[in-house]
C-alpha cells in the first residue's frame, strides 16, 4: 500500500580556552528596528564568551562552522496588535529573521544528522499573525468532528484505485503506530513502526485503545488534509514553514532550541522528547513516557507551548530538500509560501508536506529535529501516532488611532 509504503519509507520525518567569534545580537534575543539601525554594521568582529550563551568553546566553534555565522539579528515589527485575539491564540508580531539551522553534529546533544536541508541560512520577512498557543487537542478535534461528521484519512478504507498493487485483505483502514522494540541497530525504522488496523485519532494505539480522559492531549493520526479541514472549519489555516519557524524562535536568532542553546538548562527538561534507549524504552525522565498533555513545559518568548517535542506539526508548504537554496538567491524572501511541488531525494515519488517541531520520539540517538531550525517531512496522506498540528489566523492590523 502506498500509504503504508510511504510511511514504511516513513523517511522518518524523523518521517541533528579562548573567546570565540559570535554575532553579538545573535547571542542575545531579538532587536527592534530601532535597535537594528543602531547596531547598523556587522558585529562579527566583536567577541563575547559563548559560554554565556549556553555553548562551550568547542561547541561554539562547531556551531559557527556549521552555519551559525550566517545568523543575523531578528528585527521584530514594532507595531502592537490592538485587535481581538481569539481564545487559545497568541499574537505573533512578524518581522525579518534568519531562517534555517546549523549542522549540529559534534555539538553536545546534537545527534548525528547534518540537517543539510536546513541550509543555507537565509533572510525572511513574515507578516504578523495569530497562532494557536498549543497543538490542537483531542477535545477541540472532537468538537469539529461532532459538528461536521468529518472522517479522517486513517478512518477511511484505502481504495484499489489509490493502491492498485495491494491485496484486498490489506485494504483496511488504519494508521502507523510506534511500538517499543529491542533492536541491535537503528538502520531500519520498520523495526519499530507498524501499520495497525483500526488505529486513528480516537484509537491512537489501535482499536483496543481510546482517548478517554485525554481531552487535553494533542490529537494524533492526523493527515495533512485532515488538519486542513479542521483549520478551514475553525476559520484558520495551517502556518507556512517560515511563519512556524519565526514563531518558534520567539525573536531569538540562531538558537538551537526555542529556549536557548542547552537542551537542559540548569538540568531542567524543557520539552517532551525521548529519554532512555531508543526505540526500546522511553524512561520518561522529562515527566512523560510517550505523548504528554499540552502546556506541561514552559512557553517560548511568544507564548507558544510545546513548539519543540511532543508531536510533529504540519505546515502548509510542500517539502523540497533544495528549497532553501532557491530562497537564498534573494537578499530577503518576502512571506515565502513554499515550493510549487514536492521532492525528497530519498523518496522521489512521494508527495510530502513539511512538518516541524519534532516529537516525543525524537532523541540524539536517532533524530534531533526538535532543534528549532530543523525540518521534517511526511507523505501528505499519511498519519502516525506522533503527528498533530496547530493553526494560525491572519490579522488586519490597525493603526493605534484607528477605531
C-alpha positions in Angstrom: 0.0 0.0 0.0 1.3 3.4 -1.0 0.3 5.0 2.3 1.9 2.2 4.1 4.8 2.0 1.8 5.4 5.7 2.1 5.2 5.6 5.8 7.2 2.4 5.7 9.6 4.6 3.8 8.4 6.9 6.6 11.6 8.8 5.9 11.4 9.3 9.2 10.2 12.5 9.5 12.0 11.9 11.8 9.5 10.5 9.0 20.9 16.9 14.2 40.3 28.2 26.2 39.6 31.4 24.1 36.7 33.7 23.4 35.1 32.8 20.1 33.7 34.9 17.4 30.0 35.4 17.7 27.5 38.0 16.4 26.6 39.9 19.5 22.9 40.3 18.7 22.7 36.7 17.8 23.6 35.8 21.4 21.1 38.0 23.0 17.4 38.0 22.0 15.8 40.0 19.3 16.2 43.6 18.3 13.5 46.1 17.3 14.0 48.1 14.1 15.4 50.9 16.3 17.9 48.6 17.9 18.8 47.1 14.5 19.5 50.5 13.0 21.6 51.4 16.0 23.5 48.2 15.6 23.8 49.0 11.9 27.1 47.5 10.9 28.1 43.9 11.2 29.3 42.9 14.6 31.3 39.8 13.7 34.5 41.4 15.0 33.0 41.9 18.4 33.5 38.9 20.6 32.0 37.6 23.8 32.3 34.4 25.7 30.0 31.9 24.0 29.6 30.1 27.3 27.3 33.0 28.4 25.1 31.9 25.5 24.9 28.3 26.7 27.6 26.9 24.4 31.0 25.6 25.4 34.0 27.0 23.5 34.3 23.8 21.5 30.6 23.7 20.7 30.7 27.4 19.7 33.4 26.6 17.1 31.3 23.8 15.7 28.2 26.0 15.7 29.9 28.8 13.8 31.5 26.4 11.2 28.2 24.6 10.9 26.3 27.6 9.6 25.9 29.7 12.8 27.9 32.6 11.4 25.1 33.2 8.9 22.6 34.2 11.5 21.9 37.9 11.9 19.7 39.8 14.4 16.0 39.4 14.3 14.0 42.6 13.6 10.6 42.2 15.2 7.9 44.5 13.9 7.5 47.4 16.4 3.7 47.7 15.9 1.5 46.3 18.6 -1.7 44.5 17.6 -4.8 46.1 19.0 -7.4 43.8 17.5 -9.2 40.9 19.1 -7.3 37.7 20.0 -9.5 34.5 19.9 -9.3 32.3 23.0 -6.3 29.9 22.9 -4.3 32.0 20.4 -1.4 34.4 20.7 -0.3 37.3 18.5 3.0 36.8 16.6 4.4 40.2 15.7 6.2 39.2 12.5 9.4 40.7 11.2 12.6 39.8 9.5 14.8 36.9 10.7 17.4 34.4 9.7 15.7 31.1 8.8 17.4 27.7 8.9 19.6 25.6 11.1 23.2 24.7 11.7 24.9 21.3 11.3 24.6 20.1 15.0 26.9 17.1 14.6 29.5 17.2 17.3 27.7 19.7 19.4 26.6 18.4 22.8 23.3 16.6 22.4 23.4 17.4 18.7 22.9 13.9 17.3 24.3 12.5 14.1 22.3 14.2 11.4 23.8 17.1 9.5 20.4 18.6 8.6 21.6 19.7 5.2 18.1 20.6 4.1 18.0 23.4 6.7 20.8 25.4 4.9 21.7 27.8 3.6 20.5 30.1 6.4 18.6 32.9 4.6 16.7 36.1 5.5 12.9 36.0 5.5 10.2 38.5 6.3 6.8 37.4 7.6 3.8 39.5 8.5 2.1 39.4 11.9 -0.5 36.7 12.5 -2.3 34.8 15.3 -1.2 31.3 16.3 -2.6 28.6 18.5 -0.8 28.6 21.8 -0.9 24.8 21.8 -1.3 22.0 19.5 -4.9 21.1 18.6 -6.2 18.8 21.3 -8.5 15.8 21.2 -11.3 17.8 22.7 -11.0 20.5 20.0 -10.9 18.0 17.2 -13.8 16.0 18.6 -15.9 19.3 18.6 -15.0 19.6 14.9 -16.0 16.0 14.1 -19.2 16.3 16.0 -20.1 19.5 14.2 -19.3 18.3 10.7 -19.3 14.5 10.6 -15.7 14.6 9.2 -14.0 11.2 8.7 -10.2 11.3 8.8 -7.9 9.6 6.3 -6.9 7.0 8.8 -10.6 6.1 9.3 -11.2 5.6 5.6 -10.8 2.2 3.9 -8.0 2.5 1.3 -9.2 2.0 -2.2 -7.9 -0.2 -5.1 -7.5 3.0 -7.2 -5.2 4.5 -4.7 -3.2 1.3 -4.0 -3.6 -0.9 -7.2 -0.9 -3.3 -6.1 -2.3 -4.0 -2.6 -4.1 -7.3 -1.8 -7.7 -6.9 -1.0 -7.2 -8.1 2.6 -4.7 -5.3 3.1 -7.2 -2.6 2.2 -8.2 -2.0 5.8 -8.5 1.4 7.5 -5.7 2.1 9.9 -2.6 4.1 10.6 1.1 3.9 11.6 1.9 3.3 15.3 5.2 3.3 17.1 6.0 0.1 19.0 8.8 -0.1 21.6 11.2 -2.7 20.2 14.6 -4.2 21.1 16.9 -3.7 18.2 20.6 -4.3 17.5 20.9 -1.3 15.2 18.9 1.7 14.1 19.3 1.2 10.4 15.7 0.1 9.6 12.8 2.1 11.1 10.4 -0.7 10.1 11.5 -2.4 13.2 9.5 -0.1 15.4 6.8 1.3 13.1 3.7 -0.8 12.2 0.5 -0.3 10.2 -2.2 -1.1 12.7 -5.7 -1.8 11.5 -8.2 0.4 13.4 -5.6 2.9 14.6 -6.9 6.5 14.3 -7.3 9.7 16.3 -9.9 8.0 18.6 -7.8 4.9 19.0 -4.2 6.1 18.9 -2.5 2.7 19.7 -5.1 0.6 17.9 -8.7 -0.5 18.3 -8.3 -1.5 21.9 -7.1 1.9 23.0 -9.0 5.1 23.4 -8.7 8.8 24.4 -11.0 8.8 27.4 -9.7 11.3 30.0 -7.3 12.7 27.4 -9.2 15.8 26.3 -6.1 18.0 26.7 -3.7 15.7 24.8 -2.7 16.7 21.2 -4.8 14.9 18.6 -2.7 12.5 16.5 -3.1 10.3 13.5 -3.9 13.4 11.5 -3.0 13.6 7.8 -2.3 16.9 6.2 -5.7 17.1 4.6 -7.4 16.4 8.0 -5.5 19.3 9.5 -6.5 21.5 6.6 -10.2 20.6 7.0 -10.1 21.4 10.7 -8.4 24.7 10.1 -11.0 25.7 7.5 -13.8 24.9 9.9 -12.2 26.9 12.6 -11.7 29.9 10.4 -8.0 29.5 10.5 -5.3 27.9 8.3 -2.0 25.9 8.6 1.1 28.0 9.1 3.7 28.4 6.4 7.1 26.9 7.3 8.5 30.4 7.6 5.7 31.6 9.9 6.2 28.5 12.0 10.0 29.0 12.4 9.6 32.7 13.1 7.1 32.0 15.9 9.1 29.1 17.3 12.3 31.2 17.6 10.5 33.8 19.7 12.7 36.5 18.3 15.9 34.8 19.3 18.3 34.4 16.3 20.2 31.2 15.7 19.4 29.4 19.0 19.5 25.6 18.8 16.2 25.3 20.8 13.2 27.6 21.3 14.5 28.3 24.9 18.3 28.8 24.1 21.3 26.7 23.3 21.3 24.0 26.0 18.9 21.0 25.8 18.5 21.0 29.6 19.3 24.5 31.1 20.2 24.1 34.7 19.3 20.4 34.4 15.6 21.2 33.6 13.8 19.4 30.8 12.1 21.9 28.5 10.2 19.6 26.2 8.7 16.1 25.9 11.3 14.1 24.0 12.6 10.5 24.2 14.9 9.5 27.1 16.3 6.1 27.6 17.5 3.6 24.9 15.7 4.2 21.6 13.4 2.6 20.5 13.4 0.1 23.4 12.4 2.1 26.4 11.3 5.7 27.0 12.5 6.4 30.5 10.2 9.4 30.9 12.9 11.5 32.6 11.1 14.6 31.4 8.0 13.5 33.3 6.3 11.7 30.4 6.9 8.3 28.7 5.1 8.9 25.4 2.8 11.7 24.5 2.0 14.4 27.1 -0.9 16.8 27.6 -0.4 20.2 26.2 1.1 23.0 28.4 3.3 20.8 30.5 6.5 22.7 29.8 7.3 26.5 29.7 6.1 28.5 26.8 8.6 30.3 24.5 9.0 34.0 24.3 5.9 34.5 22.1 3.7 32.3 24.5 3.7 29.1 22.4 3.7 25.8 24.3 5.3 22.5 23.0 6.8 24.2 20.0 9.5 21.5 20.4 8.8 17.9 21.1 5.5 16.2 22.0 4.0 15.8 18.5 5.1 16.9 15.0 3.1 19.8 13.5 2.0 20.1 9.9 2.9 23.2 7.9 1.1 24.3 4.7 4.3 24.0 2.5 5.3 21.2 0.2 8.6 19.8 1.1 11.7 20.1 -1.1 15.1 19.3 0.2 16.6 22.0 -2.1 14.1 24.8 -1.3 16.4 26.9 0.9 18.9 27.0 -1.9 16.3 28.8 -4.1 15.3 31.2 -1.4 18.9 32.2 -0.7 19.3 33.7 -4.1 17.2 36.6 -2.9 18.5 39.2 -0.4 15.3 38.7 1.6 12.4 36.3 0.9 9.1 38.1 1.5 6.5 35.9 3.2 7.5 32.7 1.3 4.7 30.2 0.7 6.8 27.2 0.0 7.7 25.5 -3.3 5.2 24.6 -6.0 5.8 20.9 -5.7 7.4 18.3 -3.5 10.7 16.5 -3.9 12.5 14.3 -1.4 15.6 12.7 -3.0 15.2 9.8 -0.5 11.7 9.0 -1.8 11.3 10.8 -5.2 7.8 9.6 -5.9 6.3 10.6 -2.5 4.3 13.9 -2.2 5.4 15.3 1.1 4.4 18.3 3.2 6.7 20.0 5.8 6.4 19.1 9.4 8.1 21.0 12.2 9.0 20.7 15.9 9.9 17.0 16.4 8.0 14.7 18.8 8.1 12.6 21.9 10.1 10.1 19.9 13.0 12.4 19.0 16.3 11.7 20.6 20.0 12.4 20.0 20.4 8.7 19.4 18.3 8.9 16.2 16.6 12.2 15.4 17.2 15.7 17.0 14.6 17.5 14.9 13.2 19.2 18.0 16.0 21.7 17.3 14.2 24.8 16.2 15.7 25.3 12.7 15.5 21.7 11.5 12.9 20.3 9.1 10.7 17.2 8.9 8.5 15.9 6.1 5.9 13.2 5.5 3.7 11.9 2.7 0.7 14.2 2.9 -2.0 11.5 3.2 -0.2 9.6 5.9 -0.7 9.7 9.6 1.1 8.4 12.7 0.6 8.5 16.5 3.3 11.2 16.8 1.9 13.8 14.3 -0.6 16.6 15.1 -0.9 20.3 14.2 -1.6 23.8 15.3 -3.3 26.6 13.3 -2.7 30.2 12.5 -5.1 33.1 11.6 -4.5 36.2 9.5 -4.9 39.6 11.2 -5.9 43.0 9.9 -3.5 45.5 11.6 -5.0 48.8 12.6 -3.1 51.9 13.5 -3.1 53.0 17.1 -5.5 55.8 16.4 -8.0 53.9 14.3 -11.4 52.8 15.6 
